[in-house]
Amino acid sequence: MARLRASRLLLVLSLAYQTNAQAWNYEGCYTDSVQARSLSVGMGVAGGMTNDKCQAACMAAGFTLAGTEYSGECFCDNQLRNAGAPAPDGEAQCNMFCSGAPTEICGGPNRLTLYKYYDGEVPTSSVVTSATASSTASASDVSSDVSTQMSSTEVSASASSSAVSSSATPVATGLPDGFEYKGCFVDGPGYRILNNQQPDDGSMTIASCTNRCADAGYEIAAMEYSYQCFCDNTVRMGGSLADSESECSTKCSGNQDETCGGPNRMSIYSSQTPLKVVQQPSPVLNVGDWEYQGCIVDQGANRVFPWQLVNQTGNSPEWCLGQCQAFGYMAAGMEYGEECYCGDIDGIESTGSTTAPESDCNTACPAEPEAICGSGNRLSWYKWMGDPLYVWDYPQGNAAGRYEFLVGGPIIPLIAQPAVNGKISLLEKHGTGEPNTTGAYEFDPSIGGDIFHAFRELNGIKTDIFCAAGLTLPDRAGRQVNIGGWSADSLFGVRIYWPDGSAGVNGTNDWQEDVNTIKLQRGRWYPTGMVMANGSMLIVGGEDGSNGAPVPNMEVLPTVGPVYEAQYLRDTDPYNLYPFLVVLPSGGIFIQYYNEARILDEVTLDTIKILPNVPASVNDPTGGRTYPLEGTQVLLPQYYPYTAPLEVLLCGGSSIQPAWGLDNCVSIEPDAAEPEWTIERMPSRRTMSCMATLPDGTYLILNGAELGVAGFGLATQSNMNAVLYDSTKPRHQRMSVMANTTIPRMYHSEAVLMDDGRVLISGSDPQDQIHPQEHRLEHFLPPYLLSGAAQPTFELIQNDWVWEESYAFTLTSSSGGAIRVSLLGSESSTHGSSMGARILFPQVSCAGTACTVTAPTGPYVAPVGWYRMFVLDGPTPSHATWVRIGGDPAGLGNWPDAPAFQPLPGIGPVNVPAEEEEESAPSNSSLPRRFRG
């Protein structure tokens, strides 16, 4: 059928392109544009347009070139202008019938049907006869049957020269070393035998074209139609010698003594011996577990497979499909030869793509010239037929969890941080946030939806905490510290809060700050903090104020020594803000920033090992995971006896071009001998993602958007779906698509675990006039709270633990299921970063209701600090009890020794006698302020 259609079309063309035998000769289909006309004089005719009328009008005006365009337009001139030339796609776009002669062609969109007036004999080389049309059909036809790939052939130099008369061989000087004439070759029409056309050159010579190609690294150069130069390393489409050397008779535009091809003829020069010629390309049917499915329609505005890769020299089925497979895509295709697309099979239906004739996909792959890589708006598409590259679960009902509205809040939180008193600190952009607030509130989950009593307003913050870092100190009070800010003194801010009160009972303490006595050595906007194995704090990175210069260094709190400069932070600014920090079991410090990662020495902070670059999207290795590209990081569970390497998990982030959320998680074991990143597909794209570590060892991925990056108004398409990641399942089968919310959570949103096992979801401050400025708090109920099983309860006498010591606890209620204990590090959530989060499953044993838990190994497996202890009865967790592990080795209980921070909790055990507790606890006579709606 394809062969029949081609023959009928060429028959029409051979009839339509009639010449005036007396004077006018058809030259071909030529390029044109409205902005730069190839023929400069527009001419009107009476009635409908025909080629004869246009020729007569041009002749009467004294012109020798006449061209019809777009069915009813006529143009005249005596020479071609503005690089007007034979159309690179041959006759394909001269496809509009004349308005006054429905059997004639009058150009097309930006295409001229061009005629030239000759006084003498009409040149035979430029006449398009029916025989030429027949030859074209034979050369360009592609069978609708899918065939196996043809093998390439070699044309020897002797074979080339034997077909060309030696007396006709052009003589040229100044050629690149090794280049020699190989003959006059047929080029199309309808296809090119060399791919890389150079800009048209009105002064082209054989030497200029061959040297241009050689300088660009090509071994073959060809001249065509006087001023066109082509380069390649392969003669394609089974390119063959013309019947006669005289068919390459057009003089070079820059040297009339040389010939530079002809119409649809190339004068080829090459340094290859023999000249490499490959046959007409055909689809590759199988590449590993990929199977060719056919040629389909693709529209540029709505791609069938959304992820585009462009590889001008290396694209092939093997290369393209390998890229898609590595990132978990099970459908892929090639287009325009050099383009590769990755996606999912349902993209075919969702975009309305249809099957196209096999002959429509006819473009050779640049790296595999005998293979087909689609064509214009046509995809050669493949389907993965092996074991699934990913499997996602779609639980229903209670198994999918549930979002619920919890309470309206007084502020839009920027930071959410659970406290040892069972409450949650919520901090906003003080000074740039809501009017008439102090910028700090404490939320009591035990009160829940009572907006008038669930929040306590805190005083004491004097500078703006906009984009600061947060940690829980390992002192015996479990004080919270907030570090950095966005301008002036805020950049240097160190703010401390001693949580007091209890569930349902207000505390009286406020935040403490005095930038004149306690401050950072460097101002920092978007820094990260981490409690080190020795109990002090490492503060890393940031910028010098809003969109300021990078602060590519790190310092220790309490202040010890100068800052440590890190060139890699300077090199990766501005994509490395809020870097991820982890204390490793090996004793090193893992740092991940932008798309890089390394391990630092904990004492010198020098680099011990540079890890492989972090994968981003399939089409953009320059994408990243830290602000403003913003993904999130967690640590996968560590299980007693803690011999398995610790694994770091990063989910979401953004590519740069285009700015799309990443649809994958990547993981690595930094302490492994040869660590490598593993890529796992996520069910959707997500930037500005948040993750909450759950007491059963699973992780809730939520919030964010599908397109854009972090920042005010820089993201769209909010991602309303939650995903549950379960590391106990086989890799690539760990994600479940959970419930949806109705509240977009964009820039400045948070997610933290509450002590009762719920996840608190807060914030969203996009300032984009599209999404609301979000005061509402939600909670997410994981499946373990919806199963109907009662949460176990327990009593623990000692909550101040020494590493590897055993501690007794008593089950006061349980269902008799398998008892486990999980320990979750204290966390502070902002900008996708959960500073301090980690989870361990220690050794535990029970005899009836009497149980013993053994504290984990320290100080690197379980670094010093406060943890939440959950007892799990089967899959169901208890409420948490806070325990401190490893003490306060840096003596932070006595810091900072400045008047504004008095009294201090001191050092020593957590549990102290009542009279001593009264002496050490701070007093505050001011009454708490409450939000009154």
N, C-alpha and C positions, 0 to 999 in steps of 0.2 A: 504493500500500500504506500509506504514512504517513497519507494522508487517511482510509482505511478504518479503520485502527487508532484514530485520534483520534475518529471518529464513534462507534465501538463503545464506547470508554471513556466518552464523554459520555452515551451512552445508558444505560450502567450507572449513572453518577452521577445522572442525572435520575430513575432509578427508586429509587436507594438513598437519596437525600436526601428522603424523604417527610415531610410535615408533618402534625401532628395538626390537622385542620381546625377543631376546636372551640376550642383554646386555645394550642397551642404552635406557634411559627413558626421555621423554619430560618433562622439568621442568617448562616451561612457557616463557613468553615474559619478558626479563630483560632489565634494563637500561644500557647504555654504553655512553661513550663520547670519542672523539679523544684525548682530553687532559689527561684523566684519565681512562684507559681501565679497564673494569671489568674482562676480561680475557687477560693476559699479552702477550701471544705468538701468533703472526700472522702466519698463515700456508697457503702455496700455494697448490693447487690441479691441476691435469691435466684436461683440458677442462672446460666446464661450471660447476658452483657450484651446488652441491646437499648436503643435510644433511648427506647422507651416506658417500660421499667423505670426508666431513669435519670430521666426526666421525672416519673414518678409518685413516685419517692423524694424528689426535690427539692421537688415540690409539697406532699407530706405534711409536709415539714420547714419549709414556709413560704418557699421560695425561688422566684424568678421566672426565674433563669437555670440551664440544665442543659447539661452538656457531657460527651460521651463521648470517651475517649482510649485509644489503644494497644490497641484491640479489646475490652478488658474493664474499663476504669476509668470511674468516674462522679464528676463534680464539680458542686457547686452554689454559688450565691451570688445576691446581689441586685444586684451591680454588678461590672464588670470591674476587676481590680486589676493592679498591677505592669506597666502599659503593655500589657496584653493587647489585641490588635488583630487585624483581618483579616490573614491570612498574606500576606507580600509576594509569595509565589509562587502566590497563589490557592489552588485546590483541590489542587494537585499533591501535597502531603504528607499530606492527609487521604485515606489510601489503604488503611486496614486494615478488613476486614469485621468486623462485630460477632461476638463469640464465641457469642452466642445467636441470631444472625439473619444467616446467611451472605449475604443479599441486601442488608444495610444496611451503611453506612459508620459506623464508630465511631472517628473521629479517625485519629491516626497518631503517630509519635514526635514529642513536643513540639508536637502539634497537636490542637486540640479541634474536634469536630463540635458546634457551638453552637446551642442552641435558646433562645427567649425566650417566656415566657408573657404573653399579652395578654388583658386583660379585654374589650376592645372589638374593633373591626375590625382585621384583620391588615394591616399596611402592605404595599402591593403592591411598593414600591421594593426591598424586601429579599428578595422571594421568588425563588428560583432555579427557573425553569420549564424545561421541555424546549425552549422556544423560545430562552431565554437560552443554554442549552447549545449549541444549534445555531449561534447567533450566535458563540459562543466558538470553535467549531471553525472557522468561516470566517475569523475574525480572526487566529487564532494559527497556523493551518496553514502549514507550509513544504513546498513541493514537493520531492520527492526528486531532481528534476532540477536540475542546476547551471545557473543562468541568469546573464546579464550584469548588471552593476550598474545599478540604476534611477537615474534622475535625480531630484533633489529638486524639490519644488514649493513654491510660495509661496501662502499663504492671506492674502488682503488683509483689512484691518480692516473694510472695508465688507462683505465676504463673511461675515465672522464675525458682525457685528452684524445682518446681514439675516436670519440664521437664528435669531436670538434676539429674542424680543419685548422691546421697549424697556421695557415696564412691569415685566418680570421681571428686568431687569438689576440686580444688587446695587449698592448705593451704599456706598462706603467712603471714609474720609478717612485722611490721613497716609501716602498711598502715595509711593514714590520718584518722582522726576521722570520723567515720560514714561510711567509704568506706567498701563495702562488695562485694563478687563475685555475679554477676547476671546471668552468663551463657556464653555459646559459641554461638556467633551470626554469621550469614552469612553476609559477606561483599563483595558485587559485585558478579562476576567481572563486570567492566564497571561503577561502581559507588561506592561511599563511604557512609557508614552509620554514620560515625563521620567525621567532617570536618577538624579539626585542627591537621594536622600531625606534630609531633615534629621531630627534627633531629634524624637520625638513630643513635642507641646506641649499640656499640659492647659489652657493659657490662650491658645491660638492665636487670633489675629484675622487678617483680611485684611492689615492693615498690618504686623503682626509678621512674617508669612511673606514678603510681598513685600520688605520691607526686609532681612530676613535674606538672601534670595537676591541682592538688589542689592548688599549689602555684600560678598558673596562673589564678585562679578564676573559674576553671571548676569543675563541679560536676560529670562528667563521664570520665573515663579513660579506654583505651583499648589497649591490646598488640596484635600484629600480626606478624607472620612469624619470631619470635625469637627476633628481634631487632627493630621493628617498634612500635612507641607509638603514640596514637591518643587521643585527648581531645575534649570535647564538653559538652553542657548542654542538648542536645537532641539526641536521637537515631533517625536517619532520614531514609527516603525511606521505611518506614514500616518495619524496621529491625526486623528480626525474629530469633528465636533460631534455631541452626543447628539440623539436624535429630539425631545426636549422639554427646555426649560430647567428644568422641574420635577424632572428627574432629579438636578439639583444642589440638593437641598433640605435637606441636613443642616446644622443650626445650628453655627456656630463654637464651639469649646469655651470660648473666652474672650470671646465676645460673641454672645448669643442673638438679637440683631437682625441678624446677618450670616449668610450661608450660605457654607459651606466644603465644596463638592463633595457627594459622596454615595458609596454603595457602588459601586466601580469607575467613579466619575465624578470628574473634576477641574474645579474652577473655575480657569480659567487667566487670569492677568494678565501683561502683557508691555509692554516699551518698544519692541518691534519693530513696524514698519509697512512692509510686511506681515509677518505672523507666519510664521516659517520652519518648514515642515513637510517632513520627509523620509519617503520611502517605506520599506516593510519592507526590511531589509537582505538582501543576497545575496552570495555569495562573489565576490571579484575573481579572475578566472581567470589573469591574467598580470600580473606586475610586473617589467618588464625581462626578464631571463633566468630568472626564477622562474616556476614553473608550479604552480597549485593542484592538490593531489592528493586532497583529500577530508577528511572528518571522521573522526577516530580517537579511541579511548579513551585517556585519560591518568590515571594514578593519582598522587596527591600524594606518596606515600611512595617512589615509584620512577618518576621523571619520564622520559618518552620522550626529551626533549631537556633536558639538565641545566641549562643556563645560563638563569636567569630574569631578565628585566627587567620592571619594573612602571612603566607610564606612564599615570597616571590620566586625563590629558587629551589626550595626544598619540599614543596608540597607534593604528596603522593598518597595513595590509599593507606599504605603502611604507616607513614608519618602521621597523617591526620587521625586515623582510627586509634593509633597508639596514644596520642594526646588525650583523646576523649575517654578512652578506657582508663587511663591513669586517674582521672578525676570522677570516675563513676558514671559516665553517661553511656546509655545503652542504645542510642541512636545517633548517627552522624552522617555527614555528607560533605561533598566537595562541590565547589561552584567557581565559575570564572577561571578555572585552572589553578589559581594561586590561593583561593579561599577555602578554609576548612570550617565546618560548623558542628557544634556539639549540642546535644539536647536529649529530649525524651520522645518516645514514639507518639505520645498523645499530642505532640505539637503538630502533627500532620492533620489531625481532625480539627484541632482548635483553631488553626489558621485557615482552614478550608482548602488546603493544598490538594491538587489533583494530579493524577498520573499524566505524564507528558510522553510523546513519542520518543523512543530510544534515540532517534536521530537528532533530537533537540539537545541531547547531552553529547557534545562532540569536541570539547576542548581538552587538549592533552595536558597532563600534569607536568609541571616544570621539572620535577626530579625523576619522573618516570614517564617519558614521552610517549610510550606505547600504551599507557593507561589513560582512561577517561576521568577527568575531574570536572564534571558538570559542564555548564556553559552560562551564558547570561540569563539570570533569573531561573536557572535550572539546576537542580541538585542531583548528583549521583549519590543516592543514599544507601546506607548500610544499617543492618540490624545486628545487635549482639545476640548470638545464639548459644553461648556457653552458660555456665552457672551464673545466676544473677550477680551483678556487681554490687547490688545493694538490695536489702529487703527491709521495708518499713512496716511496722504494725499499725493497725488502725483500730484500737480498742473502742468499744462503745459503752454508753451509759456511765455508770460510776467508775468503770475501769479507765475511762478517759480523764478522770479528775473533773474539777469544776471551779470556774471563776465565780466569785460572789462579791458584790459591793459590800464594803465594810463600814466606812464612815467618811464623811466629808472632812477635809483637813483645813487648818488655818493657813497653811503655806504650801508652796510647791517645793517639795524637798529636792535638794541637790545631792545630799548624802544621807544614807540610812545605815545605822550602826546599832546592832543589838548590844545590850548592856547586861552586866552581871546581876542587876536587880530585876531581870525579867522584862524590862521595858526596852524601847527602841528610841534612840536619839535620831531626830530629824532636823537637818540643818539646811538653810536656804541661802541664797545669795544676799547676805546681809548688806543693806545699803542699796542694792539693786533689785531686791525682791519686793515682796508685798509691803505697802506702807504701814507704819504704826505697828511693826512687830520687832522683836529683838533678834530674829533670824535663827532662833533655836527653840525647839519644842521636844518634849519627851512624850511618847505615845505609850499608853498602858493597854496592852491587848486584852487584859482581863476585864476591862470595862467595855471594850468593843465599840458598838455603834453609838454610844452617847457622846455626841460631839462636844457637849458642854463640860464633860468630866474626863474624857479620855485623854486630853492633852494638857500638859503643864508647860507653861511658858517659862523659859530660862533666860536669865540675864547674864551679863559678863563679857559677851563677845564684843570687842572694840573695833576690830578690823574685818574686812570682807573676806569670807571664806570661799568665795566664788572659785571653784575648781581647785580645791585643796585636797590633801590626803588625810586619811584617818586610820588610827590603830588603837588597839586595846593594850595598855601597858601590863607587863607581868608583875607589877607590884601587888601587894596583898589586898588593895582596894579595887583592883581592876579598873583603874581610871582610864578614861578615853582621852586621846590626844589628837588634835587637828593641826595640820601643818601646811603652811603656804597660803597663797591667795592670788589676787589678780592685779593689784596695783599698789604702788607706794609702800607704806608700812605693812599692808596686808601680805605682800610677797614674803616677808620675813616672819610672819606670825607663827607662834607656838601657843596653842590654846588647850587647856586641860579641864576636864569635868570628872568629878568624883560621883559616880552613880550612888544614890541613896534611895530610901523608901523601898517599897515592895509591892507586889501585885495588889492593886486596889487601894494602896496607901501612898499618898504623895510624899515625895522627898522635899528637901528644902535647899539643896545645894545648887549652885549656879556654875557657869563656866568661868574660868580664870584666865586672864591674859594681861601681859604687860610687855609690849614690844621693846620698851626701853631697857629692860633688864634681861629678858630671855628672848632670843631671836636666832634665826638661821644665819649661817655665814653668807649665803647667797640667797637673793630673792628668787622665789620659785612659783610659777603658775603651771598647773598640771604636773606636779611631782608625784612620785610613788614612795611610800614608806614600807619598811619591813623590819620586824623584830629579829635581830640576828641571833645566832646560837649562843652568844655570850650575854644576851639580854639587853644590849644596847640597840639603838635604832639606826638603820641605814636609810638615808634620804637621797633619792636619785632623780636627776634630770629636771626638766621643766623649761620654761621660757621666762625671760625678764619682763613680766607683765603681759597684758593682753596683746597677742600677736607680736611680741617683742623678740629680741635676739635670743638665741638658744642659751641655755645654761647647761653646758655639756659636762657636768661633773657630778660628784656625789660627796656627801658629808655624813658624819656620825653625830647622833644626839645620844646623851649629852655631849657637847662639843669636845672633840679630841682631835688635835692636829688640824692641818689645813684641809681644804677640799682636794679631792682626787679628780684630775682632769681625764676625760675619756674622749679621745678623738672620734671614736665610732658614734658617739652621741652627737657630736658636731656634724659628722658626715651625713647623718640620717635625719637631721632636723628638716622640716617640721613634723615628720611622720612617726616620731618615736615617743610622744608624750604619754604620760601614765604608763611607763614600761612595766612589764610583769617581773616580779622578783620572787624567788623561791629558795629556801634553805634546802640543800640536797643531802641525802643520806651519806654521800661521800665527804661531806664537809665543805663543798664548794657552794657558790651562790649562782643560781641560774638566773640569767636576765634575758628577756625577750623584748625587742624593741623594733618597730617597723616590721621588716621582713627578715630580720637577722636575730641570731641568738648565740650566746656564749656562756661559758662557765668562768666565774671569777674566784680568785683566791680570797678566802674570808678575812685574811689578815692584811694583805697588801692591796687587795682589790685589783691586782693585775689579772690579765686574761690567762686562764689555764688551757682552755680549749675553745676553739671556734666551731660552732655547730653548723650543719648545712643550712642554707637559706630556707626560710619557712615558705612552703608553697602557698600561693594565693588562689587566683582563679585560673582556669584552664588557658585563658587567653591573655593573662596579664601577670607575669611573675613579679612585677613591681607593686602589686597590691600589698596590703599589710593588715596587721592585727591590732595595732595600738593607735590611740587617738592621733589624728582625727579619722583614721580609717576604721578604728574602734570595733574590735571583737571583744571576746572575754576569755579568761583563763581559769581553769580549776586544776586541781590535782586529783588523779584517780586514786581509789582507796588503797591504803597500805594495810596488809593483813599480817597478823602474827604468824611466823616469827620474823617478818619484815626482811626476808632475804631477797625477794623479787625486786628488781629495779623500780624506782619511783617513775611514774609516767605522768607527763604533763599533757593536758588537753586544752587546745585553743579552738573556739567555735566562732564563726562569723568574722566580720571585718568588711573591707571594701577593696575592690579594684580601683584603679585610678582612671583608666580610659577603656571603656566607659566606667563611670562611678556607679557600679552595681554592688549591692551587698553580696558577700561570698556565700555560696550554698554548700559549704563543707566545714567539717572539723578536721583538725590535724593533731596528731599526737606523736610524742617522742619520749624515749628513755634517755635523758641527758647523760646519766652515768654509765651507759653501755659503752663497750669498747669502740664500736663503730655505729653511733646512733644515726638513725634515718627517720624521716617524717613519714607517717602513714596518713593517707587521705581517706576520709569517709564522707560520702555525700550526705547532706542534710535535705529534708523534704522541701525546703524553700530557701530563698536568699534572705540574708539577715545582716544588717549593719546596726551598730549601737545595741548589740545584743547584751542581755544579762543572763547570768546563770546562778542558780541557787543549789548548793549542795544539800541533799536530803539525808536524814538519819539512816535510811536503809541502803545508802551507797549509790543511789541514783542521782541524776542531775536534771533540774528543770531549766530548759532553755526557753527564753521568752523575751518579749519587748522588742523594740527596734523597728526598722523599716527595710524594705526590699531594695530601694534605690537610694543612692546618695552617700553622704558621709556625715560625720558628727559636726554639729554646729547649728547656729540659729538659721532655720529656713533652708537647710542644705540637704534635706532628705524628703522623700515622698513614698507613697504606698506603704503605709504602716503594716507591720506584720502582726496580725491579731491572734496567731496560733501559738500554742505551747507545744514543745517537743520534750519528751522524756528520754534521757540517755542512760542506758543500763550497761555498765562495763562488764557485767557477769555473762552477757550474751556474746555469741561469736561476733567478731569484728565484721563490720558492714551490715550487721543485723541488730544493732543496738538501739535504734531510734524508733520511738512510737509517736504518732501524730495524736496529740491530746486535744483537750477542749479549746474553744475559742473564747476570746473576750470581746466586749463591745466598746472598750475604751482604748483608743490608740495610746501607746506609750513610746514616745519619740525621744528626742534629745533630753538629757537630764532625767532619765527614769532609773529606778532601782528595783532590786528584788533581794530580800533577805529572809532567812529562815527564822520563824518565831519559835519560842521555847516549847510550844505545844505541837509542833510539827507542821503547822501551816506556813505558807509563804506569803509574806507581806509584799505587795506591789504598789509602788508609789511613784510620783513625779511624772513629768512630761512638760517640757518648757521650750517648745520649738519656736515660738514667736514667728509663725509663718502665715498667719491669717487663714490657715486651712484647718489645722488641728487645734483643739482647745488647749488653753493653759490649764493643766489638770491638777485640781486640788483633791480629787477623790482618791481614797485608798481602797484597794481591793485585797482580798486574800484568795489564794489558790489552794484548794483542798486536794492533795494528792490521793491516789486511789487507796492508800493505806488508811485514810481517815473516812472513806466512804464504803468500806467493805462490811460494816456492821460489827466488826470485832471491837471489843473494848480495849482501850489503851492500857497497858500494864502500868502499875505503880510500884515504886521502890523507895527505900530509905537508905541513905548513905551517911555514915557518921563522919568520915574524914574527907574533906574536899581540897586538901593541900597535899599533893602527891610528890613523891620522889620517884625518879625513873626506875623501872623494873622492880619496884616494891609492890606487894599485894595488898588489896584493900577489900574489906568485907562490905557487902550490901545485902539488904533483905527485900525479897519480893513480897509486897503487901497485897498484890492482886496480879493474876495472870491466867491465861487460858490453858496453860500446860504445854504450850508450844516450845520449840527450840529457842533457847535464850542466847542472845548475842548482845554485845555492847558496842556502841560506836562512839567515837570521840571526835567532835567537830571543832576545829580551831575558830577562835573569835574572828569575825569578819566585819569589814566596812565596805559598803557598796556605793560606788560612784563611777559614772562613765564606763560601765562595763567591767570595771576592775573590782574584784572582791579581795581586798587586801587582808591577808592573814588566813584565808580559808584553806583548810585541808581536812581530811578525814582518815581516821585509823580505826581498825577493828582489832582490839587487844585480845589477849588470852583471857578466857572467862570459864568458870566452872560452877556448877550448882549441885547442891544436895538438898532436894526439896526446895524450900524457899530461901535457904541460906546459900549465898553465892559469893564468889571471890573474883575480882578482876585484877589483873596485873598491869601496872602502868607500863607504857611503851618504853622503848629504848630512847635515850637522849644523848646529846642535845641536838642530833641531826635528823633522826627519824621523827621524833616529836620535839620540835624546838620549844624553848621555854615559853610559857604563856598560859592564857585561860582557854579552856575547852568546855564545850557542852557535852555532858555525858547523857546518852540515851540508852535505855534498855529496850531491846526489841524482843517481842513475843511473837515468833514467826516473822511475818512482814510488818507487824504493827509496832510503832515506837511509843515509848512513854513520853511524858513531859521531861524536859531537860533539867539536869542539875549541873551548875557550873563548878568546875574543878580547875585548880591551878596545878600545872605540872612543871617541875624543874626550878621552882622558887624564883627569886629575883636576884640573879648573880651580878647584875650591873648596879644594884642598889638604887633603882629608880624610885623606890619608896621615899628616899630622902632628896629627891630632885623634883623640881628646881628649887633650890634654897634661896628664894627671893620673897619679899613681903607679899606680893600679890598672889602668891601660890600657897600661902599658909592657911591652915596647918597642913602638914604632910602626913601621909599614912604611915611613914616609917618602914622599916624592914622587919622581917620575922614571919611567923606563920600566919595563915589566914584567920584561923580560929583563935581568938584571944579572950581572956577573961573580960567580963562585962565592965568592971571598973576601969581596966586598961583601955577597953574599946571606947569608953566615954571620954577618956583623956585624949585619945588619938583622933577621934572623929571631929570634923570641922563643925563649927556652929554657924548658923545664919538666922538672924532674928527677923529678916524680912519675910513677909508673907508671900506665898507663891501666887503668881498671876495666872489666871486661866482665860482661855479664849472664850468669849461670850457670844460668838456668832455674829 
